[in-house]
Amino acid sequence: YTRQICPICGRIQHAKDRNYICRCGYQTHRDLLGAINICNSTEYIGNRYTA
């Protein structure tokens, strides 16, 4: 779901073609959205960070 979750409001919204447009007004390329969400999804496990 990395290409469906809005990093601003958290809504799940499907991308139209290569463009992602959320109801909150955020818009970007769906591949860039996936990269942003992967970078924002790091978790702390033990003594190191993982993505």
mmCIF entry with sequence, helices, sheets and N, C-alpha, C, O atoms, coordinates in Angstrom:
data_MODEL
# 
_entry.id   MODEL 
# 
_entity.id                         1 
_entity.type                       polymer 
_entity.pdbx_number_of_molecules   1 
# 
_entity_poly.entity_id                      1 
_entity_poly.type                           'polypeptide(L)' 
_entity_poly.nstd_linkage                   no 
_entity_poly.nstd_monomer                   no 
_entity_poly.pdbx_seq_one_letter_code       YTRQICPICGRIQHAKDRNYICRCGYQTHRDLLGAINICNSTEYIGNRYTA 
_entity_poly.pdbx_seq_one_letter_code_can   YTRQICPICGRIQHAKDRNYICRCGYQTHRDLLGAINICNSTEYIGNRYTA 
_entity_poly.pdbx_strand_id                 A 
# 
loop_
_entity_poly_seq.entity_id 
_entity_poly_seq.num 
_entity_poly_seq.mon_id 
_entity_poly_seq.hetero 
1 1  TYR n 
1 2  THR n 
1 3  ARG n 
1 4  GLN n 
1 5  ILE n 
1 6  CYS n 
1 7  PRO n 
1 8  ILE n 
1 9  CYS n 
1 10 GLY n 
1 11 ARG n 
1 12 ILE n 
1 13 GLN n 
1 14 HIS n 
1 15 ALA n 
1 16 LYS n 
1 17 ASP n 
1 18 ARG n 
1 19 ASN n 
1 20 TYR n 
1 21 ILE n 
1 22 CYS n 
1 23 ARG n 
1 24 CYS n 
1 25 GLY n 
1 26 TYR n 
1 27 GLN n 
1 28 THR n 
1 29 HIS n 
1 30 ARG n 
1 31 ASP n 
1 32 LEU n 
1 33 LEU n 
1 34 GLY n 
1 35 ALA n 
1 36 ILE n 
1 37 ASN n 
1 38 ILE n 
1 39 CYS n 
1 40 ASN n 
1 41 SER n 
1 42 THR n 
1 43 GLU n 
1 44 TYR n 
1 45 ILE n 
1 46 GLY n 
1 47 ASN n 
1 48 ARG n 
1 49 TYR n 
1 50 THR n 
1 51 ALA n 
# 
_struct_asym.id          A 
_struct_asym.entity_id   1 
# 
_struct_conf.conf_type_id            HELX_P 
_struct_conf.id                      HELX_P1 
_struct_conf.pdbx_PDB_helix_id       AA1 
_struct_conf.beg_label_comp_id       ARG 
_struct_conf.beg_label_asym_id       A 
_struct_conf.beg_label_seq_id        30 
_struct_conf.pdbx_beg_PDB_ins_code   ? 
_struct_conf.end_label_comp_id       ASN 
_struct_conf.end_label_asym_id       A 
_struct_conf.end_label_seq_id        40 
_struct_conf.pdbx_end_PDB_ins_code   ? 
_struct_conf.beg_auth_comp_id        ARG 
_struct_conf.beg_auth_asym_id        A 
_struct_conf.beg_auth_seq_id         30 
_struct_conf.end_auth_comp_id        ASN 
_struct_conf.end_auth_asym_id        A 
_struct_conf.end_auth_seq_id         40 
_struct_conf.pdbx_PDB_helix_class    1 
_struct_conf.details                 ? 
_struct_conf.pdbx_PDB_helix_length   11 
# 
_struct_conf_type.id          HELX_P 
_struct_conf_type.criteria    ? 
_struct_conf_type.reference   ? 
# 
loop_
_struct_sheet.id 
_struct_sheet.type 
_struct_sheet.number_strands 
_struct_sheet.details 
AA1 ? 2 ? 
AA2 ? 2 ? 
# 
loop_
_struct_sheet_order.sheet_id 
_struct_sheet_order.range_id_1 
_struct_sheet_order.range_id_2 
_struct_sheet_order.offset 
_struct_sheet_order.sense 
AA1 1 2 ? anti-parallel 
AA2 1 2 ? anti-parallel 
# 
loop_
_struct_sheet_range.sheet_id 
_struct_sheet_range.id 
_struct_sheet_range.beg_label_comp_id 
_struct_sheet_range.beg_label_asym_id 
_struct_sheet_range.beg_label_seq_id 
_struct_sheet_range.pdbx_beg_PDB_ins_code 
_struct_sheet_range.end_label_comp_id 
_struct_sheet_range.end_label_asym_id 
_struct_sheet_range.end_label_seq_id 
_struct_sheet_range.pdbx_end_PDB_ins_code 
_struct_sheet_range.beg_auth_comp_id 
_struct_sheet_range.beg_auth_asym_id 
_struct_sheet_range.beg_auth_seq_id 
_struct_sheet_range.end_auth_comp_id 
_struct_sheet_range.end_auth_asym_id 
_struct_sheet_range.end_auth_seq_id 
AA1 1 ASN A 19 ? ILE A 21 ? ASN A 19 ILE A 21 
AA1 2 GLN A 27 ? HIS A 29 ? GLN A 27 HIS A 29 
AA2 1 GLU A 43 ? ILE A 45 ? GLU A 43 ILE A 45 
AA2 2 ARG A 48 ? THR A 50 ? ARG A 48 THR A 50 
# 
loop_
_atom_site.group_PDB 
_atom_site.id 
_atom_site.type_symbol 
_atom_site.label_atom_id 
_atom_site.label_alt_id 
_atom_site.label_comp_id 
_atom_site.label_asym_id 
_atom_site.label_entity_id 
_atom_site.label_seq_id 
_atom_site.pdbx_PDB_ins_code 
_atom_site.Cartn_x 
_atom_site.Cartn_y 
_atom_site.Cartn_z 
_atom_site.occupancy 
_atom_site.B_iso_or_equiv 
_atom_site.pdbx_formal_charge 
_atom_site.auth_seq_id 
_atom_site.auth_comp_id 
_atom_site.auth_asym_id 
_atom_site.auth_atom_id 
_atom_site.pdbx_PDB_model_num 
ATOM 1   N N  . TYR A 1 1  ? 0.794  -1.207 0.000   1.00 0.00 ? 1  TYR A N  1 
ATOM 2   C CA . TYR A 1 1  ? 0.000  0.000  0.000   1.00 0.00 ? 1  TYR A CA 1 
ATOM 3   C C  . TYR A 1 1  ? 0.840  1.278  0.000   1.00 0.00 ? 1  TYR A C  1 
ATOM 4   O O  . TYR A 1 1  ? 0.303  2.356  0.255   1.00 0.00 ? 1  TYR A O  1 
ATOM 5   N N  . THR A 1 2  ? 2.134  1.187  -0.278  1.00 0.00 ? 2  THR A N  1 
ATOM 6   C CA . THR A 1 2  ? 2.968  2.388  -0.219  1.00 0.00 ? 2  THR A CA 1 
ATOM 7   C C  . THR A 1 2  ? 2.576  3.412  -1.271  1.00 0.00 ? 2  THR A C  1 
ATOM 8   O O  . THR A 1 2  ? 2.871  4.596  -1.112  1.00 0.00 ? 2  THR A O  1 
ATOM 9   N N  . ARG A 1 3  ? 1.923  2.988  -2.335  1.00 0.00 ? 3  ARG A N  1 
ATOM 10  C CA . ARG A 1 3  ? 1.508  3.929  -3.380  1.00 0.00 ? 3  ARG A CA 1 
ATOM 11  C C  . ARG A 1 3  ? 0.069  4.367  -3.220  1.00 0.00 ? 3  ARG A C  1 
ATOM 12  O O  . ARG A 1 3  ? -0.483 4.999  -4.121  1.00 0.00 ? 3  ARG A O  1 
ATOM 13  N N  . GLN A 1 4  ? -0.559 4.047  -2.087  1.00 0.00 ? 4  GLN A N  1 
ATOM 14  C CA . GLN A 1 4  ? -1.965 4.387  -1.902  1.00 0.00 ? 4  GLN A CA 1 
ATOM 15  C C  . GLN A 1 4  ? -2.213 5.256  -0.675  1.00 0.00 ? 4  GLN A C  1 
ATOM 16  O O  . GLN A 1 4  ? -3.295 5.830  -0.548  1.00 0.00 ? 4  GLN A O  1 
ATOM 17  N N  . ILE A 1 5  ? -1.248 5.369  0.228   1.00 0.00 ? 5  ILE A N  1 
ATOM 18  C CA . ILE A 1 5  ? -1.461 6.104  1.476   1.00 0.00 ? 5  ILE A CA 1 
ATOM 19  C C  . ILE A 1 5  ? -0.934 7.526  1.346   1.00 0.00 ? 5  ILE A C  1 
ATOM 20  O O  . ILE A 1 5  ? 0.225  7.740  0.992   1.00 0.00 ? 5  ILE A O  1 
ATOM 21  N N  . CYS A 1 6  ? -1.789 8.488  1.633   1.00 0.00 ? 6  CYS A N  1 
ATOM 22  C CA . CYS A 1 6  ? -1.403 9.897  1.569   1.00 0.00 ? 6  CYS A CA 1 
ATOM 23  C C  . CYS A 1 6  ? -0.492 10.214 2.762   1.00 0.00 ? 6  CYS A C  1 
ATOM 24  O O  . CYS A 1 6  ? -0.867 9.943  3.902   1.00 0.00 ? 6  CYS A O  1 
ATOM 25  N N  . PRO A 1 7  ? 0.705  10.787 2.520   1.00 0.00 ? 7  PRO A N  1 
ATOM 26  C CA . PRO A 1 7  ? 1.606  11.108 3.625   1.00 0.00 ? 7  PRO A CA 1 
ATOM 27  C C  . PRO A 1 7  ? 1.145  12.317 4.439   1.00 0.00 ? 7  PRO A C  1 
ATOM 28  O O  . PRO A 1 7  ? 1.681  12.572 5.517   1.00 0.00 ? 7  PRO A O  1 
ATOM 29  N N  . ILE A 1 8  ? 0.168  13.059 3.941   1.00 0.00 ? 8  ILE A N  1 
ATOM 30  C CA . ILE A 1 8  ? -0.327 14.235 4.640   1.00 0.00 ? 8  ILE A CA 1 
ATOM 31  C C  . ILE A 1 8  ? -1.481 13.863 5.575   1.00 0.00 ? 8  ILE A C  1 
ATOM 32  O O  . ILE A 1 8  ? -1.427 14.163 6.768   1.00 0.00 ? 8  ILE A O  1 
ATOM 33  N N  . CYS A 1 9  ? -2.519 13.216 5.049   1.00 0.00 ? 9  CYS A N  1 
ATOM 34  C CA . CYS A 1 9  ? -3.712 12.937 5.858   1.00 0.00 ? 9  CYS A CA 1 
ATOM 35  C C  . CYS A 1 9  ? -3.883 11.467 6.222   1.00 0.00 ? 9  CYS A C  1 
ATOM 36  O O  . CYS A 1 9  ? -4.678 11.148 7.107   1.00 0.00 ? 9  CYS A O  1 
ATOM 37  N N  . GLY A 1 10 ? -3.151 10.554 5.557   1.00 0.00 ? 10 GLY A N  1 
ATOM 38  C CA . GLY A 1 10 ? -3.223 9.132  5.885   1.00 0.00 ? 10 GLY A CA 1 
ATOM 39  C C  . GLY A 1 10 ? -4.326 8.356  5.193   1.00 0.00 ? 10 GLY A C  1 
ATOM 40  O O  . GLY A 1 10 ? -4.483 7.160  5.439   1.00 0.00 ? 10 GLY A O  1 
ATOM 41  N N  . ARG A 1 11 ? -5.091 9.008  4.338   1.00 0.00 ? 11 ARG A N  1 
ATOM 42  C CA . ARG A 1 11 ? -6.156 8.314  3.610   1.00 0.00 ? 11 ARG A CA 1 
ATOM 43  C C  . ARG A 1 11 ? -5.570 7.337  2.605   1.00 0.00 ? 11 ARG A C  1 
ATOM 44  O O  . ARG A 1 11 ? -4.485 7.556  2.066   1.00 0.00 ? 11 ARG A O  1 
ATOM 45  N N  . ILE A 1 12 ? -6.297 6.261  2.363   1.00 0.00 ? 12 ILE A N  1 
ATOM 46  C CA . ILE A 1 12 ? -5.935 5.320  1.300   1.00 0.00 ? 12 ILE A CA 1 
ATOM 47  C C  . ILE A 1 12 ? -6.714 5.726  0.061   1.00 0.00 ? 12 ILE A C  1 
ATOM 48  O O  . ILE A 1 12 ? -7.945 5.744  0.064   1.00 0.00 ? 12 ILE A O  1 
ATOM 49  N N  . GLN A 1 13 ? -5.992 6.047  -0.983  1.00 0.00 ? 13 GLN A N  1 
ATOM 50  C CA . GLN A 1 13 ? -6.578 6.534  -2.236  1.00 0.00 ? 13 GLN A CA 1 
ATOM 51  C C  . GLN A 1 13 ? -5.809 5.882  -3.381  1.00 0.00 ? 13 GLN A C  1 
ATOM 52  O O  . GLN A 1 13 ? -4.578 5.925  -3.391  1.00 0.00 ? 13 GLN A O  1 
ATOM 53  N N  . HIS A 1 14 ? -6.493 5.287  -4.331  1.00 0.00 ? 14 HIS A N  1 
ATOM 54  C CA . HIS A 1 14 ? -5.837 4.660  -5.472  1.00 0.00 ? 14 HIS A CA 1 
ATOM 55  C C  . HIS A 1 14 ? -5.337 5.723  -6.446  1.00 0.00 ? 14 HIS A C  1 
ATOM 56  O O  . HIS A 1 14 ? -5.984 6.750  -6.649  1.00 0.00 ? 14 HIS A O  1 
ATOM 57  N N  . ALA A 1 15 ? -4.183 5.461  -7.040  1.00 0.00 ? 15 ALA A N  1 
ATOM 58  C CA . ALA A 1 15 ? -3.613 6.375  -8.026  1.00 0.00 ? 15 ALA A CA 1 
ATOM 59  C C  . ALA A 1 15 ? -4.321 6.196  -9.364  1.00 0.00 ? 15 ALA A C  1 
ATOM 60  O O  . ALA A 1 15 ? -4.690 5.084  -9.741  1.00 0.00 ? 15 ALA A O  1 
ATOM 61  N N  . LYS A 1 16 ? -4.501 7.289  -10.062 1.00 0.00 ? 16 LYS A N  1 
ATOM 62  C CA . LYS A 1 16 ? -5.043 7.255  -11.420 1.00 0.00 ? 16 LYS A CA 1 
ATOM 63  C C  . LYS A 1 16 ? -3.855 7.317  -12.381 1.00 0.00 ? 16 LYS A C  1 
ATOM 64  O O  . LYS A 1 16 ? -3.119 8.303  -12.403 1.00 0.00 ? 16 LYS A O  1 
ATOM 65  N N  . ASP A 1 17 ? -3.675 6.266  -13.169 1.00 0.00 ? 17 ASP A N  1 
ATOM 66  C CA . ASP A 1 17 ? -2.511 6.143  -14.052 1.00 0.00 ? 17 ASP A CA 1 
ATOM 67  C C  . ASP A 1 17 ? -1.238 6.304  -13.235 1.00 0.00 ? 17 ASP A C  1 
ATOM 68  O O  . ASP A 1 17 ? -0.997 5.513  -12.323 1.00 0.00 ? 17 ASP A O  1 
ATOM 69  N N  . ARG A 1 18 ? -0.422 7.297  -13.532 1.00 0.00 ? 18 ARG A N  1 
ATOM 70  C CA . ARG A 1 18 ? 0.838  7.509  -12.810 1.00 0.00 ? 18 ARG A CA 1 
ATOM 71  C C  . ARG A 1 18 ? 0.720  8.634  -11.784 1.00 0.00 ? 18 ARG A C  1 
ATOM 72  O O  . ARG A 1 18 ? 1.689  8.935  -11.087 1.00 0.00 ? 18 ARG A O  1 
ATOM 73  N N  . ASN A 1 19 ? -0.435 9.249  -11.682 1.00 0.00 ? 19 ASN A N  1 
ATOM 74  C CA . ASN A 1 19 ? -0.625 10.383 -10.788 1.00 0.00 ? 19 ASN A CA 1 
ATOM 75  C C  . ASN A 1 19 ? -1.437 9.987  -9.565  1.00 0.00 ? 19 ASN A C  1 
ATOM 76  O O  . ASN A 1 19 ? -2.418 9.250  -9.668  1.00 0.00 ? 19 ASN A O  1 
ATOM 77  N N  . TYR A 1 20 ? -1.022 10.482 -8.415  1.00 0.00 ? 20 TYR A N  1 
ATOM 78  C CA . TYR A 1 20 ? -1.748 10.274 -7.174  1.00 0.00 ? 20 TYR A CA 1 
ATOM 79  C C  . TYR A 1 20 ? -2.328 11.612 -6.746  1.00 0.00 ? 20 TYR A C  1 
ATOM 80  O O  . TYR A 1 20 ? -1.595 12.583 -6.561  1.00 0.00 ? 20 TYR A O  1 
ATOM 81  N N  . ILE A 1 21 ? -3.636 11.661 -6.589  1.00 0.00 ? 21 ILE A N  1 
ATOM 82  C CA . ILE A 1 21 ? -4.312 12.872 -6.133  1.00 0.00 ? 21 ILE A CA 1 
ATOM 83  C C  . ILE A 1 21 ? -5.212 12.477 -4.971  1.00 0.00 ? 21 ILE A C  1 
ATOM 84  O O  . ILE A 1 21 ? -6.123 11.664 -5.128  1.00 0.00 ? 21 ILE A O  1 
ATOM 85  N N  . CYS A 1 22 ? -4.954 13.051 -3.819  1.00 0.00 ? 22 CYS A N  1 
ATOM 86  C CA . CYS A 1 22 ? -5.738 12.762 -2.622  1.00 0.00 ? 22 CYS A CA 1 
ATOM 87  C C  . CYS A 1 22 ? -6.853 13.792 -2.473  1.00 0.00 ? 22 CYS A C  1 
ATOM 88  O O  . CYS A 1 22 ? -6.781 14.887 -3.031  1.00 0.00 ? 22 CYS A O  1 
ATOM 89  N N  . ARG A 1 23 ? -7.879 13.431 -1.718  1.00 0.00 ? 23 ARG A N  1 
ATOM 90  C CA . ARG A 1 23 ? -8.986 14.346 -1.464  1.00 0.00 ? 23 ARG A CA 1 
ATOM 91  C C  . ARG A 1 23 ? -8.551 15.568 -0.669  1.00 0.00 ? 23 ARG A C  1 
ATOM 92  O O  . ARG A 1 23 ? -9.203 16.609 -0.730  1.00 0.00 ? 23 ARG A O  1 
ATOM 93  N N  . CYS A 1 24 ? -7.442 15.452 0.085   1.00 0.00 ? 24 CYS A N  1 
ATOM 94  C CA . CYS A 1 24 ? -6.967 16.595 0.878   1.00 0.00 ? 24 CYS A CA 1 
ATOM 95  C C  . CYS A 1 24 ? -6.241 17.621 0.012   1.00 0.00 ? 24 CYS A C  1 
ATOM 96  O O  . CYS A 1 24 ? -5.902 18.705 0.488   1.00 0.00 ? 24 CYS A O  1 
ATOM 97  N N  . GLY A 1 25 ? -5.996 17.283 -1.274  1.00 0.00 ? 25 GLY A N  1 
ATOM 98  C CA . GLY A 1 25 ? -5.352 18.216 -2.181  1.00 0.00 ? 25 GLY A CA 1 
ATOM 99  C C  . GLY A 1 25 ? -3.915 17.865 -2.514  1.00 0.00 ? 25 GLY A C  1 
ATOM 100 O O  . GLY A 1 25 ? -3.327 18.473 -3.408  1.00 0.00 ? 25 GLY A O  1 
ATOM 101 N N  . TYR A 1 26 ? -3.334 16.893 -1.811  1.00 0.00 ? 26 TYR A N  1 
ATOM 102 C CA . TYR A 1 26 ? -1.952 16.481 -2.082  1.00 0.00 ? 26 TYR A CA 1 
ATOM 103 C C  . TYR A 1 26 ? -1.905 15.716 -3.395  1.00 0.00 ? 26 TYR A C  1 
ATOM 104 O O  . TYR A 1 26 ? -2.752 14.859 -3.648  1.00 0.00 ? 26 TYR A O  1 
ATOM 105 N N  . GLN A 1 27 ? -0.915 16.024 -4.235  1.00 0.00 ? 27 GLN A N  1 
ATOM 106 C CA . GLN A 1 27 ? -0.748 15.298 -5.491  1.00 0.00 ? 27 GLN A CA 1 
ATOM 107 C C  . GLN A 1 27 ? 0.725  15.135 -5.833  1.00 0.00 ? 27 GLN A C  1 
ATOM 108 O O  . GLN A 1 27 ? 1.540  16.021 -5.576  1.00 0.00 ? 27 GLN A O  1 
ATOM 109 N N  . THR A 1 28 ? 1.053  13.990 -6.415  1.00 0.00 ? 28 THR A N  1 
ATOM 110 C CA . THR A 1 28 ? 2.418  13.671 -6.805  1.00 0.00 ? 28 THR A CA 1 
ATOM 111 C C  . THR A 1 28 ? 2.395  12.469 -7.750  1.00 0.00 ? 28 THR A C  1 
ATOM 112 O O  . THR A 1 28 ? 1.333  11.913 -8.027  1.00 0.00 ? 28 THR A O  1 
ATOM 113 N N  . HIS A 1 29 ? 3.558  12.075 -8.237  1.00 0.00 ? 29 HIS A N  1 
ATOM 114 C CA . HIS A 1 29 ? 3.712  10.873 -9.046  1.00 0.00 ? 29 HIS A CA 1 
ATOM 115 C C  . HIS A 1 29 ? 3.622  9.669  -8.113  1.00 0.00 ? 29 HIS A C  1 
ATOM 116 O O  . HIS A 1 29 ? 4.156  9.716  -7.005  1.00 0.00 ? 29 HIS A O  1 
ATOM 117 N N  . ARG A 1 30 ? 2.963  8.599  -8.530  1.00 0.00 ? 30 ARG A N  1 
ATOM 118 C CA . ARG A 1 30 ? 2.737  7.474  -7.617  1.00 0.00 ? 30 ARG A CA 1 
ATOM 119 C C  . ARG A 1 30 ? 4.027  6.778  -7.181  1.00 0.00 ? 30 ARG A C  1 
ATOM 120 O O  . ARG A 1 30 ? 4.084  6.261  -6.065  1.00 0.00 ? 30 ARG A O  1 
ATOM 121 N N  . ASP A 1 31 ? 5.063  6.745  -8.021  1.00 0.00 ? 31 ASP A N  1 
ATOM 122 C CA . ASP A 1 31 ? 6.324  6.130  -7.621  1.00 0.00 ? 31 ASP A CA 1 
ATOM 123 C C  . ASP A 1 31 ? 7.038  6.974  -6.568  1.00 0.00 ? 31 ASP A C  1 
ATOM 124 O O  . ASP A 1 31 ? 7.648  6.434  -5.646  1.00 0.00 ? 31 ASP A O  1 
ATOM 125 N N  . LEU A 1 32 ? 6.963  8.288  -6.706  1.00 0.00 ? 32 LEU A N  1 
ATOM 126 C CA . LEU A 1 32 ? 7.533  9.181  -5.697  1.00 0.00 ? 32 LEU A CA 1 
ATOM 127 C C  . LEU A 1 32 ? 6.786  9.019  -4.377  1.00 0.00 ? 32 LEU A C  1 
ATOM 128 O O  . LEU A 1 32 ? 7.400  9.026  -3.310  1.00 0.00 ? 32 LEU A O  1 
ATOM 129 N N  . LEU A 1 33 ? 5.476  8.874  -4.442  1.00 0.00 ? 33 LEU A N  1 
ATOM 130 C CA . LEU A 1 33 ? 4.675  8.652  -3.241  1.00 0.00 ? 33 LEU A CA 1 
ATOM 131 C C  . LEU A 1 33 ? 5.107  7.369  -2.531  1.00 0.00 ? 33 LEU A C  1 
ATOM 132 O O  . LEU A 1 33 ? 5.227  7.347  -1.306  1.00 0.00 ? 33 LEU A O  1 
ATOM 133 N N  . GLY A 1 34 ? 5.336  6.316  -3.288  1.00 0.00 ? 34 GLY A N  1 
ATOM 134 C CA . GLY A 1 34 ? 5.793  5.063  -2.696  1.00 0.00 ? 34 GLY A CA 1 
ATOM 135 C C  . GLY A 1 34 ? 7.129  5.224  -1.992  1.00 0.00 ? 34 GLY A C  1 
ATOM 136 O O  . GLY A 1 34 ? 7.323  4.698  -0.897  1.00 0.00 ? 34 GLY A O  1 
ATOM 137 N N  . ALA A 1 35 ? 8.054  5.952  -2.617  1.00 0.00 ? 35 ALA A N  1 
ATOM 138 C CA . ALA A 1 35 ? 9.368  6.189  -2.005  1.00 0.00 ? 35 ALA A CA 1 
ATOM 139 C C  . ALA A 1 35 ? 9.242  7.026  -0.734  1.00 0.00 ? 35 ALA A C  1 
ATOM 140 O O  . ALA A 1 35 ? 9.919  6.755  0.258   1.00 0.00 ? 35 ALA A O  1 
ATOM 141 N N  . ILE A 1 36 ? 8.385  8.036  -0.759  1.00 0.00 ? 36 ILE A N  1 
ATOM 142 C CA . ILE A 1 36 ? 8.168  8.873  0.426   1.00 0.00 ? 36 ILE A CA 1 
ATOM 143 C C  . ILE A 1 36 ? 7.611  8.030  1.568   1.00 0.00 ? 36 ILE A C  1 
ATOM 144 O O  . ILE A 1 36 ? 8.067  8.146  2.705   1.00 0.00 ? 36 ILE A O  1 
ATOM 145 N N  . ASN A 1 37 ? 6.637  7.190  1.274   1.00 0.00 ? 37 ASN A N  1 
ATOM 146 C CA . ASN A 1 37 ? 6.023  6.376  2.319   1.00 0.00 ? 37 ASN A CA 1 
ATOM 147 C C  . ASN A 1 37 ? 6.979  5.318  2.855   1.00 0.00 ? 37 ASN A C  1 
ATOM 148 O O  . ASN A 1 37 ? 6.919  4.986  4.039   1.00 0.00 ? 37 ASN A O  1 
ATOM 149 N N  . ILE A 1 38 ? 7.856  4.781  2.017   1.00 0.00 ? 38 ILE A N  1 
ATOM 150 C CA . ILE A 1 38 ? 8.851  3.824  2.499   1.00 0.00 ? 38 ILE A CA 1 
ATOM 151 C C  . ILE A 1 38 ? 9.838  4.533  3.425   1.00 0.00 ? 38 ILE A C  1 
ATOM 152 O O  . ILE A 1 38 ? 10.202 3.992  4.469   1.00 0.00 ? 38 ILE A O  1 
ATOM 153 N N  . CYS A 1 39 ? 10.270 5.724  3.057   1.00 0.00 ? 39 CYS A N  1 
ATOM 154 C CA . CYS A 1 39 ? 11.191 6.486  3.909   1.00 0.00 ? 39 CYS A CA 1 
ATOM 155 C C  . CYS A 1 39 ? 10.544 6.854  5.241   1.00 0.00 ? 39 CYS A C  1 
ATOM 156 O O  . CYS A 1 39 ? 11.221 6.889  6.269   1.00 0.00 ? 39 CYS A O  1 
ATOM 157 N N  . ASN A 1 40 ? 9.266  7.124  5.233   1.00 0.00 ? 40 ASN A N  1 
ATOM 158 C CA . ASN A 1 40 ? 8.559  7.504  6.458   1.00 0.00 ? 40 ASN A CA 1 
ATOM 159 C C  . ASN A 1 40 ? 8.167  6.314  7.323   1.00 0.00 ? 40 ASN A C  1 
ATOM 160 O O  . ASN A 1 40 ? 7.676  6.503  8.436   1.00 0.00 ? 40 ASN A O  1 
ATOM 161 N N  . SER A 1 41 ? 8.371  5.093  6.838   1.00 0.00 ? 41 SER A N  1 
ATOM 162 C CA . SER A 1 41 ? 7.898  3.923  7.567   1.00 0.00 ? 41 SER A CA 1 
ATOM 163 C C  . SER A 1 41 ? 8.988  3.214  8.358   1.00 0.00 ? 41 SER A C  1 
ATOM 164 O O  . SER A 1 41 ? 8.831  2.040  8.695   1.00 0.00 ? 41 SER A O  1 
ATOM 165 N N  . THR A 1 42 ? 10.074 3.885  8.660   1.00 0.00 ? 42 THR A N  1 
ATOM 166 C CA . THR A 1 42 ? 11.128 3.230  9.441   1.00 0.00 ? 42 THR A CA 1 
ATOM 167 C C  . THR A 1 42 ? 10.642 2.947  10.852  1.00 0.00 ? 42 THR A C  1 
ATOM 168 O O  . THR A 1 42 ? 9.900  3.739  11.433  1.00 0.00 ? 42 THR A O  1 
ATOM 169 N N  . GLU A 1 43 ? 11.059 1.822  11.393  1.00 0.00 ? 43 GLU A N  1 
ATOM 170 C CA . GLU A 1 43 ? 10.678 1.407  12.735  1.00 0.00 ? 43 GLU A CA 1 
ATOM 171 C C  . GLU A 1 43 ? 11.933 1.134  13.543  1.00 0.00 ? 43 GLU A C  1 
ATOM 172 O O  . GLU A 1 43 ? 12.958 0.720  13.001  1.00 0.00 ? 43 GLU A O  1 
ATOM 173 N N  . TYR A 1 44 ? 11.844 1.367  14.823  1.00 0.00 ? 44 TYR A N  1 
ATOM 174 C CA . TYR A 1 44 ? 12.959 1.080  15.717  1.00 0.00 ? 44 TYR A CA 1 
ATOM 175 C C  . TYR A 1 44 ? 12.776 -0.321 16.276  1.00 0.00 ? 44 TYR A C  1 
ATOM 176 O O  . TYR A 1 44 ? 11.794 -0.600 16.964  1.00 0.00 ? 44 TYR A O  1 
ATOM 177 N N  . ILE A 1 45 ? 13.726 -1.203 15.978  1.00 0.00 ? 45 ILE A N  1 
ATOM 178 C CA . ILE A 1 45 ? 13.684 -2.584 16.463  1.00 0.00 ? 45 ILE A CA 1 
ATOM 179 C C  . ILE A 1 45 ? 15.024 -2.901 17.115  1.00 0.00 ? 45 ILE A C  1 
ATOM 180 O O  . ILE A 1 45 ? 16.069 -2.857 16.466  1.00 0.00 ? 45 ILE A O  1 
ATOM 181 N N  . GLY A 1 46 ? 14.981 -3.218 18.396  1.00 0.00 ? 46 GLY A N  1 
ATOM 182 C CA . GLY A 1 46 ? 16.202 -3.529 19.105  1.00 0.00 ? 46 GLY A CA 1 
ATOM 183 C C  . GLY A 1 46 ? 17.094 -2.318 19.185  1.00 0.00 ? 46 GLY A C  1 
ATOM 184 O O  . GLY A 1 46 ? 16.680 -1.273 19.686  1.00 0.00 ? 46 GLY A O  1 
ATOM 185 N N  . ASN A 1 47 ? 18.315 -2.441 18.698  1.00 0.00 ? 47 ASN A N  1 
ATOM 186 C CA . ASN A 1 47 ? 19.256 -1.319 18.751  1.00 0.00 ? 47 ASN A CA 1 
ATOM 187 C C  . ASN A 1 47 ? 19.560 -0.758 17.367  1.00 0.00 ? 47 ASN A C  1 
ATOM 188 O O  . ASN A 1 47 ? 20.609 -0.148 17.165  1.00 0.00 ? 47 ASN A O  1 
ATOM 189 N N  . ARG A 1 48 ? 18.646 -0.961 16.406  1.00 0.00 ? 48 ARG A N  1 
ATOM 190 C CA . ARG A 1 48 ? 18.869 -0.418 15.060  1.00 0.00 ? 48 ARG A CA 1 
ATOM 191 C C  . ARG A 1 48 ? 17.536 -0.064 14.417  1.00 0.00 ? 48 ARG A C  1 
ATOM 192 O O  . ARG A 1 48 ? 16.479 -0.528 14.845  1.00 0.00 ? 48 ARG A O  1 
ATOM 193 N N  . TYR A 1 49 ? 17.605 0.754  13.400  1.00 0.00 ? 49 TYR A N  1 
ATOM 194 C CA . TYR A 1 49 ? 16.412 1.147  12.650  1.00 0.00 ? 49 TYR A CA 1 
ATOM 195 C C  . TYR A 1 49 ? 16.282 0.263  11.425  1.00 0.00 ? 49 TYR A C  1 
ATOM 196 O O  . TYR A 1 49 ? 17.282 -0.069 10.789  1.00 0.00 ? 49 TYR A O  1 
ATOM 197 N N  . THR A 1 50 ? 15.062 -0.119 11.088  1.00 0.00 ? 50 THR A N  1 
ATOM 198 C CA . THR A 1 50 ? 14.809 -0.899 9.875   1.00 0.00 ? 50 THR A CA 1 
ATOM 199 C C  . THR A 1 50 ? 13.708 -0.233 9.092   1.00 0.00 ? 50 THR A C  1 
ATOM 200 O O  . THR A 1 50 ? 12.903 0.522  9.638   1.00 0.00 ? 50 THR A O  1 
ATOM 201 N N  . ALA A 1 51 ? 13.679 -0.521 7.800   1.00 0.00 ? 51 ALA A N  1 
ATOM 202 C CA . ALA A 1 51 ? 12.620 0.040  6.961   1.00 0.00 ? 51 ALA A CA 1 
ATOM 203 C C  . ALA A 1 51 ? 11.692 -1.056 6.544   1.00 0.00 ? 51 ALA A C  1 
ATOM 204 O O  . ALA A 1 51 ? 10.723 -0.804 5.828   1.00 0.00 ? 51 ALA A O  1 
# 
